[in-house]
Amino acid sequence: MTNACHYDLYACAPDASQRKLLSAALADDPTALTAWRSWRESEDIENIDSASFRLLPLIYLRLKVLAPDDPLLSRLKIVYRHTWFKNQLLVNHTQQAVDHLQQAGIETMLLKGGALVITSYADPGARHMNDMDLMVRPGDFQRAMQLLAASGWQIQGTTARRMMTARRWGFVHGCGFKLGEAELDLHAQLSRFVWQDDALVWGSSRLVEWAKREIRVLSPTLSLYHTCIHGVRWSYATLTWIPDALTLLKQEHHTIDWAQLLHVARQNRTVCQLQNALTYLECEWQAAIPASFLAQLQATPTSWVERSEYRALAEKPERGPVQLARRLWLRSCRFRQGKSEARGPIRLSPVAWLSYLALYNFAPKD
């Protein structure tokens, strides 16, 4: 463990109750059992928060071995079975979508939970998922949208025309679809407002077998990167990024390209997110992260704008006019500078503000 445990996850940090559940899911056997019993004695499973609820399938898989007579085990088994069934539903619908796209010559890549379930988690019911994330190359995004719509998937929250306008402006990274109870996020890139080296992302990806078909997943290095920067954002503060990242580090430690990870963080101006996320994992969970790598992240210069934007991302948003204006200003600066490779720290820019407002107010509605 490093002696310099300087990190702040802001509102994304687990609270005391959630830390007990994380320990029950992730710690060594005696510690896990102690943490679970302490949580069970002080909390009511009927009033569990949604972020904690997502950890229950992992805890069930631990307890059925460590404490098969636990009084809550039957309740946890129901949660696990529900998760397993929902995941199967998502997988089946996504496999059909993948087949449809691949038959049309569109290459696909699984991201986030869907990829981790088939590459990292031993049990398909261990990892809670609300949706599946599927990425196509940017040049195929519009045609992929059209093909999904033609096969019955319904676009969510927007129209195809507005979505493509937003894509041309570099404002969105993907689009949500729904088919019955299944939800699918179609991506053209990993994250919003971040320049992406498509040659690196696709060139370093790997093919894996998925129910008698092949599909691409991110390299372990970029999977760890994506897990961390996506995890330390308040709207995605679901705690699942922590077991995801620790599972990746445990299984793929020897294949993580730390030099490449540092390069991508600097290139995309996401040093703040990655440094705080990985320092937390190293300090709190003794994750196997080279001290030299964390020192390089810590030593990388970041601007006041980048640090403020990270805090705005990781804090629960306030709805007052001053707070909203500040968040929009910081976001607009990344939007303005996020369509090309990083040349320097993000800076405040009136042009950024105006271009961002133009997209919000003048993009076509239908």
N, C-alpha and C positions, 0 to 999 in steps of 0.2 A: 504494500500500500504506500502510495506517495505521502510525503509529509505536508504537501501543499494541497489540501482539499478545499480549493476555492471554487465554488460553483453556486449557481442559483437557478433553480427551475421555476421560480415564482409560483404561479397558481397551478402549474403542472406537477409540482412536487407532491408525493403521496402524503396524506395526513397520518396521524398516529394509528388510526384504525386500519387504514389501507396498508401501512407498513407491516402490521401484523399478518394481514392476508398475503402480502407478497412473501413474507418469511415462510408462511405455511406452504406456499406454492414452490418456493425456490431454495430455501435454506437446507442445510444438512438435516438428517432425519430427527435427531433429538430437538434441535432448535425449531424445526418446522412444527413438530407436534406440540411443543410448549407454546409457540406463537398462536397456533390454532385454538388451543384450549383457552388461552387468555382472551382471544377475540370472542370465542363462543360465550364466555362468561360475562362479557361486558357489552356485547352488541346483540341486536335482534335481527335475525336473518330475514324477517318479514319487512324490515325497513332498510335494507341494504341499498347503497347508492349504485347507479348504473355502472360506474367504472369498476367498483369492487365486484359486482355481479359477474363481470367478464372473467374474473379470476377463478370462479367456483369450479369450472370443469377441471382445471389443473389441480386444484386442491382435492377434488374428489379422487383423482387418479393417485395422489399421494396417500390419502387417508385409507383407501380401500386396502392398501398394503400395511401402512403404519398403525391404523386403528380401525380394524374392520367392525368393531362393536361401537363405534362412535354414534351417539344418539342422533346426529344430524346427517349421517351418511346416506340414509334413504332419500332425504330431501336433496342432497347434493347429486345423487344418482339421477334424479329426475331432471335437474338442470343440465347435467352432462348429456343425457340422452336427447334432450331437446336441442342442445347445441350440435350434437352429432347429426341429428336428423336435418336440421336447418342447413348445416354445411353440405350435406349430401344433395339437398335441393339446389343450393347455389351451384355446386359443382356440376350437376347434371345439366342445368340450364346454360352454364358458361361453356361447357364442353360442346353443346350444340351450336352456340354462337361462334366458338373457335373453329369448328368444322366448317361452318358457313363462310367465315372470313377466309380461312385457308384455301378452301375450294375456289375462291375468287382470286387467289394469288396474293392475299394480304398476310404478311407475317405477323405473328402475335407474340406477346410476352406477358406472363403472369407477374403481378406485383404484390407486395405486402402480404397479407394473411394467406391468400390463395397459394402463393408461391411457397411460403413457409410451411404450410400444412403438408405439401407434397415433398419438401426437401429437408425439413428440419424437425418437425414434430412427429414423434413415433405414432401417435394416436390422432386420427382425423377429428375426433371430438374434443381435443384438448384446447383448441384455439378458437375462441368466440369470433364470429364474423357477422357483420351486418350486410355486407355486399362483397362482390368480387371485383378486383381491379385488373383491367386488361389494357395493355399498351400496344399501339401500332406505330409504325413510323409516321412522322409528321405529314409526309406527302400522301399517305393513305388515309388520313383521318376523316376527311369529308366522305370519301367513298365507303369507309367502314361505317360511318353514321347512317348513310343511306341504306346499306345492306342490313344493318340491324333493324332499322325502322321497317324495312320491307319484310323482315321475318317475324314481325310482331312486337318487337321491343319498342316501348314508348319513351320518348325523350322527356326528361323531367325538368321543370322549372324554367324552360325557355323554348325557343323554336330553333329549327335548324339554321335559318337565315341569321338570326341574332347570334347564335353560337359561332358561326363561321366568321361573322364580322369581328366578334371578340377574339377569335383565334388570329385573324389577320393583324389585329392590333397588338397581339402578344399578351392579351390580358388573361386568358384562361389556359389551363393545361389539359382539360378534358371535359367530359359531359356525362351526366348520369342518365341511365336507362332503367326501365322497370318492365318486367314480364310476369304477370301474376304477383306472387309473393317474392320473386327473385329480383335483386337489384344488382346492376352492373355499372361500374364506372369505366368509361372508355377514355384512355389517356392518349395524348399525343406527346407528352413529356412527363417527367417525374413530378415536377413541382411548378407552381405558379410563380411568375416574375423571376425565374432563375434561368439563365442561359444554360443550355444543355449541349454537351459535346456528344452528338448522336453517334459519331463513329466510335467513340469510347464505350458508350452505353450498350450499343448493339454489338460492337466488335468484341467486347469482353464478356458478353452474356454466354450462357451455356444451355445446351439442349438437354431436357430431361424427359423421361417417359411419363406419360400421364394417361392412364387407362387406354393403352394400345394406340396412343398417338404421341407425337413429340411436340413440345412447346418450349419456348425460351423462358428463362428466368434470369434475373440480374446475377452478375458475379457476386461472390460473397462480400467483396469489398464495397461494391455499390449498394448491395442489399443492406449492409450495416449502415452506410451513409444515409440511405433513404429512410430506414427505420428510425434513426436518431433525429434527423431534421423534421420528419413528419410527426414524431412523438412529442417534441417539446413545443407544442402549439396548443393554446388553451382549448380551442374547439375540438382538438383531437386528444385531449387529456384523458385517455381511457385506461391508462396503466399498462395496457397490453404491449406497448413498445418495450417495456422493461424486460419481461420474459422473452420477447422476441429477440432483442439485442443480446441478452445473456446466452440464449440458446445458440445464436449465430456465433458468438465469440467462443463458446465452449466447443462447438463442432467444427468451426472453420478457422480457428485461431491461426493455424499454420498456413492458411491460404489467403489471409488478409494482406493486401499490399498496402502497407502503411504509408509509403511514399506517395502512392497514387491517391489514397484517401486524403492526405494533406493537400495534394495538388487540387483535387476536386473542390475541397472546402474553400481554398483560397480563390480558385477560379470562379466559383459561384457566389462568393461573398457570404458564405454560411458558416464562417469560422465560429461565431458566437454560439450558434445552436449546437454545433458538433462538440465544441470544447466543453460546454456546460453539461451536455448529455453524457459524454464519455467520462468526464471527471466524476460525475455522480456515480456511474456504474463502477468505476475503479475504487472510489472511496467507500461506497456503501455496500458493494457486492463483491469486492475484490476481483473484479473482472480482469482478465489477462490482457492489459493494454500497456504497451511499452512506455516507460516513464519518459524516454527521449521524445516519443511522439507527442505526448501531452505537453511537454515543455515547448516543443515547436509550435503547437497550436496556441499555447499561452503567449508565446513571443511574437505571434503574427499580428501586425498592426491592424486595428479595426477603427473605423470612424465613430464619432458620437452618434451619427445617424444609424449605423448598423447596430450598435449596442442598444439604442433606444427602440429600434424596430423589433429587435429580439425580445426586449422586455414587453413591448406592446403585444407581440404574438403570444407570449407565454402567460400574460396576465389575463384575468377574466375581464372582458371589455366593459367599460363604463359607458353609459348612454347619454351623458351630458354633452351639450354642444361643444364645449372646449375639448373634452376627451375625444369625441368623434372626429373633430377637425384635426387634432394632433395625429391620431391614427391614420387618417386619410392622407395627411401630408407625408408621413413616413412611408406609407405604402406606395404613394405616387412616385417617390424617389426611386424605389426599387423597380417599379413598373417602367420608369423612363430608362433606367440603365440595365434592365434585365433582358434585353433582346440581343445582346452581344457579349462576347467574352469579357471578363472583368479586366479593366485597365487600371483601376485604382479604387480606393474606398468609395462607398456611396456618399454623395453629398446632397445637401438640401438644394432644391432647384425649383424656381417659379415655373419654368417650362414644364417640369414634371407634373406639377399641380394642375396646370391648365390642360395638358394632354389627357390626364386621368379623368378630369371632370368632363371633358369632351366625350370620352367613351361612355361615361355614365349617363350623360344627358342627351346625346345626339345619335347614339347607335340605333339602328332601326329596330322597332319592337316586333316586327313580324316579317 
